[in-house]
């Protein structure tokens, strides 16, 4: 198989490239001159733009490809996870966003400094940076594979490395001057691109299938006699394994925790909410983003359902059926990429490839901005303060741009490591990297629950909680269980949502072991500042 792009596809690529150049110049024509403008957009970003930016940040090249795969292999149950997202959004809106605005923080981890101490802020920020390098680097790697297919028609090492460097450079140039304001503008544009690509695929598939929509839905509702419906949304079976992460018990526990962490403790998303004019507008943007996620995810999952009809229902397609070999140059690919590379019409193939790149750039830009803000605000600025060095505010804008360059390089290196690890090792690094934020979230949730709902916690117990959250989650990974118990017939693998529940509970208990003196001292200092 090879990626054969037509003249129309190359026209789509050229048009998208022109849009990137023009929009990059337009978004960055006004340079940020203060740290508040660079990291918070001057608290002047429109609510609807922030909502789309949060939506775009939660999407990625992995989502673009993984959504259809979920529909092809499973059903609509992933949509039920938005119930957990709504619950989490209300919790974050009540307990976290108001505190962020009251304390006028630049990063979410500054709240810990005011409550517990500077080491708590620094250690939590480092835990976030660790997880985000793995997670965003892995997503960059997945997008680089698509770009390598476009540019070279293969996914050899040199092709993927060049594609990775091109994406990293494009993301850096796109946002380095305008800061978070450019990121949010870019997110809106990239969202329009990749959602349009998905809608175009749905139109092509509906045209390809020789049946009306009601017949398609009836077939999906009962794919084979007695089979489970592929239109099922709610699952009430109690399954604690990896296959049960979308059941309602998991949605109302693990997914609530996951979204609390994503919306309120992960600088990657929360930074956008801090750019609004007020805490009320920030909360509105968060809730609006979840409302918009539902139809967007439905579009991507519906692509997978239609691909199931095309490839798994030959009677409905009036065909004898054919074997689907999901490979590209010997490498396994998803059913969506198989369709794009083999059967997508001219123009649509290019549009989908552009959509994957758009999703990747959106996620990459988000990581550059959020990680740079943590490096500067939580690590570099306190370092200068400890050395009693007085610098002008625009110095931190320059530092933020340098931070973006450093982050861009780190993510590119992580993406390249992912490629070689996948090629030469049986250890599933990519799977680890895509879920690695759960490793960070377990400890961060424990620390913040202690901070918000108790008078306990110290700088030492924060460090211990972050380590415990990470290690407990690591020990529950399938590859660790296989390594620790290679011959055991009693091995059991927990779904990642249940891993998060256990990790959060244990890290909360550990963090609560810290004595309250430092916390009280921090509260007293805050009170003195307000006085």
C-alpha positions as CSV (number, residue, x, y, z in Angstrom):
1,X,0.0,0.0,0.0
2,X,1.2,3.5,-0.6
3,X,-0.3,6.9,-0.1
4,X,-1.2,8.1,-3.6
5,X,-2.3,11.8,-3.5
6,X,-3.8,13.4,-6.5
7,X,-3.4,16.9,-7.8
8,X,-6.5,18.0,-5.9
9,X,-5.1,16.6,-2.7
10,X,-1.9,18.6,-3.2
11,X,-4.0,21.7,-3.9
12,X,-5.7,21.1,-0.5
13,X,-2.2,20.8,1.2
14,X,-1.1,24.0,-0.5
15,X,-4.2,25.9,0.5
16,X,-3.8,24.8,4.1
17,X,-0.2,25.8,4.1
18,X,-1.1,29.2,2.8
19,X,-3.8,29.5,5.5
20,X,-1.2,28.6,8.2
21,X,1.3,31.2,6.9
22,X,-1.3,33.9,6.6
23,X,-3.1,33.2,10.0
24,X,0.3,32.8,11.7
25,X,1.3,36.3,10.6
26,X,-2.1,37.7,11.5
27,X,-2.3,36.1,15.0
28,X,1.3,37.2,15.8
29,X,1.2,40.7,14.3
30,X,0.5,42.1,17.7
31,X,3.3,40.9,20.1
32,X,2.5,40.4,23.7
33,X,4.5,43.0,25.8
34,X,3.6,41.9,29.3
35,X,3.6,38.6,31.2
36,X,-0.1,39.0,31.8
37,X,-0.8,39.4,28.1
38,X,1.6,36.6,27.1
39,X,0.4,34.0,29.6
40,X,-3.2,35.2,30.3
41,X,-4.2,37.1,27.1
42,X,-4.7,40.2,29.3
43,X,-7.9,38.5,30.7
44,X,-9.8,39.7,27.7
45,X,-10.5,36.6,25.6
46,X,-14.1,36.1,24.5
47,X,-15.9,33.2,26.2
48,X,-16.9,31.4,23.0
49,X,-13.3,31.4,21.8
50,X,-12.0,30.1,25.1
51,X,-14.6,27.3,25.0
52,X,-13.5,26.3,21.5
53,X,-9.9,26.4,22.6
54,X,-10.6,24.1,25.5
55,X,-12.4,21.8,23.1
56,X,-9.5,21.8,20.7
57,X,-7.0,21.2,23.5
58,X,-8.9,18.1,24.5
59,X,-8.8,16.8,20.9
60,X,-5.6,15.6,19.2
61,X,-4.4,13.5,16.3
62,X,-5.0,10.5,18.6
63,X,-8.6,11.6,19.0
64,X,-9.0,12.2,15.3
65,X,-7.9,8.7,14.5
66,X,-9.1,7.0,17.7
67,X,-12.7,8.2,17.6
68,X,-13.5,6.3,14.4
69,X,-11.7,3.3,15.8
70,X,-13.9,3.4,18.9
71,X,-17.0,3.4,16.6
72,X,-15.7,0.6,14.4
73,X,-14.8,-1.7,17.2
74,X,-17.3,-0.6,19.9
75,X,-20.4,1.6,20.2
76,X,-21.5,5.1,21.4
77,X,-20.7,4.4,25.1
78,X,-17.8,6.9,25.0
79,X,-20.3,9.7,24.8
80,X,-21.6,8.8,28.2
81,X,-18.3,9.9,29.7
82,X,-19.5,13.5,29.2
83,X,-21.8,13.0,32.2
84,X,-18.7,12.7,34.3
85,X,-17.3,15.8,32.5
86,X,-20.3,17.9,33.4
87,X,-20.1,16.8,37.1
88,X,-16.4,17.6,37.1
89,X,-17.0,21.0,35.4
90,X,-19.5,22.0,38.1
91,X,-17.0,21.0,40.8
92,X,-14.2,22.9,39.2
93,X,-16.4,25.9,38.7
94,X,-17.4,26.0,42.4
95,X,-14.1,25.1,44.1
96,X,-11.2,26.0,41.8
97,X,-11.9,28.6,39.2
98,X,-13.1,31.2,41.8
99,X,-9.9,30.6,43.8
100,X,-7.7,31.0,40.8
101,X,-9.3,34.4,39.9
102,X,-9.3,35.6,43.5
103,X,-5.6,34.8,43.9
104,X,-4.8,36.2,40.4
105,X,-2.6,33.2,39.6
106,X,-0.9,32.6,36.3
107,X,-0.7,28.8,36.8
108,X,-2.9,26.4,38.7
109,X,0.0,25.4,40.9
110,X,0.5,28.8,42.4
111,X,-2.6,28.1,44.6
112,X,-0.5,25.5,46.4
113,X,2.2,28.0,47.2
114,X,-0.3,30.3,49.0
115,X,-1.8,27.3,50.9
116,X,1.2,25.1,51.7
117,X,4.4,26.5,50.4
118,X,6.7,27.2,47.4
119,X,8.1,23.7,47.3
120,X,4.5,22.3,46.9
121,X,4.0,24.5,43.9
122,X,7.4,23.6,42.3
123,X,7.0,19.9,42.8
124,X,3.4,19.8,41.4
125,X,4.5,21.9,38.4
126,X,7.4,19.5,37.7
127,X,5.0,16.5,37.9
128,X,2.7,18.2,35.4
129,X,5.7,18.9,33.1
130,X,6.8,15.3,33.3
131,X,3.4,13.9,32.3
132,X,2.8,16.5,29.6
133,X,6.1,15.9,27.8
134,X,5.2,12.2,27.5
135,X,1.6,12.8,26.5
136,X,2.1,15.6,24.1
137,X,5.2,14.1,22.6
138,X,3.3,10.9,21.9
139,X,0.6,12.8,20.1
140,X,3.1,14.7,18.1
141,X,4.6,11.3,17.0
142,X,1.2,10.1,15.8
143,X,0.7,13.2,13.8
144,X,4.3,13.0,12.4
145,X,3.4,9.5,11.0
146,X,0.5,11.1,9.0
147,X,2.8,13.9,7.7
148,X,5.5,11.4,6.7
149,X,2.8,9.5,4.7
150,X,1.9,12.7,2.9
151,X,5.4,14.0,2.2
152,X,7.3,10.7,1.6
153,X,4.7,7.9,1.1
154,X,6.4,5.9,3.9
155,X,7.0,5.9,7.6
156,X,10.7,5.2,7.7
157,X,12.8,6.6,10.5
158,X,14.2,9.6,8.6
159,X,10.8,10.5,7.2
160,X,9.1,10.5,10.6
161,X,12.0,12.5,12.2
162,X,11.8,15.2,9.5
163,X,8.0,15.3,9.8
164,X,8.3,15.6,13.6
165,X,10.8,18.5,13.4
166,X,8.6,20.3,10.8
167,X,5.5,20.1,13.0
168,X,7.5,21.2,16.1
169,X,8.9,24.2,14.2
170,X,5.5,25.1,12.7
171,X,3.9,25.0,16.2
172,X,6.6,27.1,17.7
173,X,6.6,29.8,15.0
174,X,2.8,29.9,15.1
175,X,2.6,31.0,18.8
176,X,6.0,32.2,20.0
177,X,5.3,35.9,19.6
178,X,1.6,36.3,20.5
179,X,1.5,33.8,23.5
180,X,-1.7,32.4,24.7
181,X,-3.8,34.8,22.6
182,X,-2.3,33.3,19.4
183,X,-2.9,29.8,20.7
184,X,-6.6,30.5,21.3
185,X,-7.0,32.1,17.9
186,X,-5.2,29.1,16.3
187,X,-7.4,26.6,18.2
188,X,-10.5,28.1,16.7
189,X,-9.1,27.9,13.1
190,X,-7.7,24.4,13.5
191,X,-11.0,23.2,15.0
192,X,-12.9,24.4,12.0
193,X,-10.4,22.5,9.7
194,X,-10.5,19.1,11.4
195,X,-14.2,19.1,12.1
196,X,-14.9,20.0,8.4
197,X,-12.6,17.1,7.4
198,X,-14.6,14.7,9.5
199,X,-17.9,15.9,8.1
200,X,-16.6,15.5,4.6
201,X,-15.7,11.9,5.4
202,X,-19.2,11.2,6.7
203,X,-20.7,12.6,3.5
204,X,-18.5,10.4,1.4
205,X,-19.4,7.3,3.4
206,X,-23.1,8.0,3.3
207,X,-22.8,8.4,-0.5
208,X,-20.9,5.1,-0.7
209,X,-23.4,3.0,1.3
210,X,-26.3,1.9,-0.9
211,X,-28.9,2.3,1.8
212,X,-30.9,5.1,3.5
213,X,-30.1,6.4,7.0
214,X,-32.9,4.6,8.7
215,X,-31.6,1.2,7.3
216,X,-28.1,2.0,8.3
217,X,-29.3,2.8,11.9
218,X,-31.4,-0.3,12.0
219,X,-28.3,-2.4,11.0
220,X,-26.2,-0.7,13.6
221,X,-28.8,-1.3,16.3
222,X,-28.7,-5.1,15.5
223,X,-25.5,-5.8,13.6
224,X,-26.1,-9.6,13.7
225,X,-29.0,-11.6,15.2
226,X,-28.7,-11.3,19.0
227,X,-25.6,-9.1,18.9
228,X,-25.3,-6.0,21.2
229,X,-26.4,-2.7,19.6
230,X,-23.6,-0.5,18.3
231,X,-25.8,2.5,19.1
232,X,-25.7,1.8,22.9
233,X,-24.7,4.8,25.0
234,X,-25.3,3.7,28.6
235,X,-23.7,0.5,30.0
236,X,-24.6,-0.6,33.5
237,X,-22.6,-3.8,33.8
238,X,-20.0,-3.7,36.5
239,X,-16.7,-4.4,34.8
240,X,-13.5,-3.3,36.5
241,X,-11.2,-4.3,33.6
242,X,-9.9,-2.3,30.6
243,X,-13.0,-3.2,28.6
244,X,-15.3,-1.7,31.2
245,X,-14.0,1.9,31.4
246,X,-17.1,3.3,29.7
247,X,-19.7,1.8,32.0
248,X,-21.7,4.1,34.2
249,X,-19.9,3.1,37.4
250,X,-16.7,4.2,35.8
251,X,-18.3,7.3,34.3
252,X,-19.5,8.5,37.7
253,X,-16.2,7.8,39.5
254,X,-13.0,7.6,37.5
255,X,-14.2,9.9,34.7
256,X,-15.3,12.6,37.2
257,X,-11.8,12.5,38.7
258,X,-10.1,12.5,35.3
259,X,-12.1,15.6,34.2
260,X,-11.6,17.4,37.5
261,X,-7.8,16.9,36.9
262,X,-8.0,17.9,33.3
263,X,-10.2,21.0,33.7
264,X,-8.8,22.3,37.1
265,X,-5.3,20.9,37.7
266,X,-3.8,20.5,34.2
267,X,-2.3,23.8,33.1
268,X,-2.8,22.7,29.5
269,X,-6.6,23.3,29.7
270,X,-6.9,25.5,32.8
271,X,-4.7,28.2,31.3
272,X,-7.4,28.9,28.8
273,X,-10.0,29.4,31.5
274,X,-7.8,31.9,33.2
275,X,-7.8,34.2,30.1
276,X,-11.5,35.1,30.5
277,X,-12.6,38.4,31.9
278,X,-13.9,36.9,35.1
279,X,-14.4,33.7,37.0
280,X,-18.0,33.6,35.8
281,X,-17.0,33.8,32.2
282,X,-14.3,31.1,32.8
283,X,-16.9,28.8,34.2
284,X,-19.3,29.5,31.3
285,X,-16.5,28.7,28.8
286,X,-15.8,25.4,30.6
287,X,-19.4,24.3,30.5
288,X,-19.9,25.4,26.9
289,X,-16.8,23.5,25.8
290,X,-18.3,20.2,27.1
291,X,-21.6,21.0,25.3
292,X,-19.6,21.3,22.1
293,X,-17.5,18.2,22.7
294,X,-20.6,15.9,22.5
295,X,-21.5,16.6,18.8
296,X,-17.8,16.7,17.8
297,X,-17.1,13.3,19.3
298,X,-20.3,12.0,17.8
299,X,-19.1,13.0,14.4
300,X,-15.8,11.1,14.8
301,X,-17.4,8.0,16.3
302,X,-20.1,8.0,13.6
303,X,-17.3,7.7,11.0
304,X,-16.3,4.5,12.7
305,X,-19.9,3.2,12.7
306,X,-20.2,3.9,9.0
307,X,-16.8,2.2,8.3
308,X,-18.2,-0.9,10.2
309,X,-21.1,-0.9,7.7
310,X,-18.7,-0.6,4.7
311,X,-16.3,-3.3,5.8
312,X,-18.3,-5.6,8.1
313,X,-21.8,-5.6,6.5
314,X,-21.3,-7.0,2.9
315,X,-25.0,-7.9,2.5
316,X,-26.0,-4.2,3.0
317,X,-23.1,-3.1,0.7
318,X,-24.3,-5.6,-2.0
319,X,-20.8,-7.1,-2.1
320,X,-19.1,-10.4,-1.3
321,X,-16.9,-8.8,1.3
322,X,-13.1,-8.5,1.1
323,X,-10.3,-9.0,3.6
324,X,-9.2,-5.7,5.2
325,X,-5.4,-5.6,5.8
326,X,-4.9,-2.7,8.2
327,X,-1.2,-2.1,7.3
328,X,0.9,0.6,5.8
329,X,4.4,-0.4,4.8
330,X,4.2,-3.4,7.2
331,X,3.0,-1.2,10.1
332,X,-0.5,-1.7,11.6
333,X,-2.8,1.3,11.2
334,X,-6.4,2.1,12.3
335,X,-9.4,1.3,10.1
336,X,-9.9,5.1,9.5
337,X,-6.4,5.5,8.1
338,X,-6.9,2.4,6.0
339,X,-10.0,4.0,4.4
340,X,-8.3,7.3,3.9
341,X,-5.2,5.8,2.2
342,X,-7.1,3.3,0.1
343,X,-10.6,4.5,-0.7
344,X,-11.1,8.1,0.2
345,X,-12.0,10.2,-2.9
346,X,-9.5,12.8,-4.3
347,X,-9.5,15.9,-2.2
348,X,-11.1,14.2,0.8
349,X,-7.9,12.2,1.3
350,X,-5.9,15.5,1.4
351,X,-8.5,17.2,3.6
352,X,-8.4,14.4,6.2
353,X,-4.6,14.4,6.2
354,X,-4.8,18.2,6.8
355,X,-7.3,17.6,9.6
356,X,-4.9,15.3,11.4
357,X,-2.2,17.9,11.1
358,X,-4.6,20.6,12.3
359,X,-5.5,18.6,15.4
360,X,-1.8,18.0,16.1
361,X,-0.9,21.6,15.8
362,X,-3.7,22.6,18.1
363,X,-2.5,20.2,20.7
364,X,1.1,21.1,20.2
365,X,0.5,24.8,20.6
366,X,-1.4,24.2,23.8
367,X,1.5,22.3,25.2
368,X,4.0,24.9,24.2
369,X,2.1,27.7,26.0
370,X,1.0,25.9,29.1
371,X,4.4,24.2,29.8
372,X,6.2,27.5,29.1
373,X,4.0,29.3,31.6
374,X,4.8,26.6,34.3
375,X,8.5,26.9,33.6
376,X,8.6,30.6,33.9
377,X,6.0,31.3,36.6
378,X,6.5,28.3,38.9
379,X,10.2,27.7,38.4
380,X,12.1,30.6,36.8
381,X,10.4,33.6,38.5
382,X,10.7,32.1,42.0
383,X,14.4,31.4,41.3
384,X,15.0,35.0,40.5
385,X,13.1,36.1,43.5
386,X,15.2,33.8,45.8
387,X,18.3,35.4,44.3
388,X,16.9,38.9,44.9
389,X,17.2,39.7,41.3
390,X,15.0,42.5,40.1
391,X,14.0,42.4,36.4
392,X,11.4,44.2,34.2
393,X,8.1,42.4,33.5
394,X,8.9,42.1,29.8
395,X,11.9,39.9,30.8
396,X,9.4,37.2,31.6
397,X,7.8,37.5,28.1
398,X,11.2,36.9,26.6
399,X,11.7,34.0,29.0
400,X,8.3,32.6,28.0
401,X,9.4,32.6,24.3
402,X,12.6,30.8,25.2
403,X,10.6,28.4,27.3
404,X,8.4,27.6,24.3
405,X,11.5,26.8,22.2
406,X,12.8,24.5,24.9
407,X,9.4,22.8,25.2
408,X,9.2,22.4,21.4
409,X,12.6,20.7,21.3
410,X,11.6,18.4,24.2
411,X,8.4,17.3,22.6
412,X,10.2,16.6,19.3
413,X,12.7,14.5,21.1
414,X,10.0,12.6,22.9
415,X,8.2,12.0,19.6
416,X,11.4,10.6,18.1
417,X,12.0,8.4,21.1
418,X,8.4,7.0,20.7
419,X,9.2,6.0,17.2
420,X,12.3,4.1,18.0
421,X,10.8,2.5,21.1
422,X,7.8,1.3,19.0
423,X,10.2,-0.1,16.4
424,X,12.7,-1.9,18.6
425,X,10.9,-2.8,21.9
426,X,7.9,-4.9,22.9
427,X,7.1,-2.5,25.8
428,X,4.1,-0.5,24.9
429,X,5.6,3.0,25.4
430,X,3.1,4.7,23.2
431,X,0.2,3.3,25.2
432,X,2.0,4.4,28.3
433,X,2.6,7.8,26.9
434,X,-1.0,8.4,25.8
435,X,-2.3,7.6,29.3
436,X,0.6,9.1,31.2
437,X,-1.3,12.1,32.5
438,X,-3.2,9.6,34.7
439,X,0.1,8.9,36.4
440,X,0.4,12.7,37.2
441,X,-3.3,13.2,37.9
442,X,-3.4,10.6,40.7
443,X,-0.9,12.6,42.9
444,X,-2.2,16.0,41.8
445,X,-5.8,15.1,42.7
446,X,-4.7,13.9,46.1
447,X,-2.7,17.1,46.8
448,X,-5.6,19.4,45.7
449,X,-8.3,17.4,47.6
450,X,-6.1,17.8,50.7
451,X,-5.6,21.5,50.0
452,X,-9.2,22.3,49.3
453,X,-11.1,20.2,51.9
454,X,-8.8,19.8,54.8
455,X,-6.4,21.9,57.0
456,X,-3.7,19.2,56.5
457,X,-0.8,19.0,54.1
458,X,2.9,20.0,54.1
459,X,5.6,20.4,51.5
460,X,6.9,17.0,52.5
461,X,3.6,15.2,52.3
462,X,2.9,16.9,48.9
463,X,6.1,15.3,47.5
464,X,5.2,11.9,49.1
465,X,1.6,12.1,47.7
466,X,2.9,12.8,44.1
467,X,5.3,9.9,44.3
468,X,2.7,7.5,45.8
469,X,0.2,8.5,43.1
470,X,2.7,7.9,40.3
471,X,4.1,4.6,41.7
472,X,0.7,3.1,42.6
473,X,-0.6,3.8,39.1
474,X,2.6,2.4,37.5
475,X,2.3,-0.8,39.5
476,X,-1.2,-1.3,38.2
477,X,-0.2,-1.2,34.5
478,X,-0.6,-4.5,32.6
479,X,3.1,-4.7,31.6
480,X,4.1,-4.2,35.3
481,X,1.7,-6.9,36.4
482,X,3.0,-9.3,33.7
483,X,6.6,-8.6,34.8
484,X,5.9,-9.0,38.6
485,X,3.6,-12.1,38.2
486,X,4.8,-13.8,34.9
487,X,3.3,-17.2,35.6
488,X,0.3,-16.3,37.7
489,X,-3.1,-17.4,36.6
490,X,-4.8,-14.9,38.9
491,X,-3.6,-11.8,37.2
492,X,-6.2,-9.1,36.8
493,X,-5.9,-5.8,34.9
494,X,-7.8,-2.8,36.1
495,X,-9.2,-0.2,33.7
496,X,-7.4,3.2,33.9
497,X,-10.4,4.9,35.5
498,X,-10.2,2.5,38.5
499,X,-6.5,2.9,38.6
500,X,-7.1,6.7,39.0
501,X,-9.6,6.1,41.8
502,X,-7.2,4.0,43.8
503,X,-4.2,6.2,43.1
504,X,-6.1,9.4,44.1
505,X,-7.4,7.8,47.3
506,X,-4.0,6.7,48.5
507,X,-2.2,9.9,47.5
508,X,-4.9,11.9,49.4
509,X,-4.3,9.8,52.5
510,X,-0.6,10.3,52.2
511,X,-0.9,14.1,51.7
512,X,-3.2,14.4,54.7
513,X,-0.4,12.9,56.9
514,X,1.4,16.2,56.6
515,X,1.2,18.5,59.7
516,X,-1.0,21.6,59.4
517,X,1.5,24.1,60.7
518,X,2.9,25.1,57.3
519,X,-0.6,25.3,55.9
520,X,-1.7,27.7,58.7
521,X,1.5,29.7,58.2
522,X,0.6,30.0,54.5
523,X,-2.9,31.1,55.3
524,X,-1.6,33.7,57.7
525,X,0.7,35.1,55.1
526,X,-2.2,35.3,52.6
527,X,-4.3,37.1,55.2
528,X,-1.4,39.6,55.9
529,X,-1.1,40.3,52.2
530,X,-4.9,41.0,51.9
531,X,-4.7,43.3,55.0
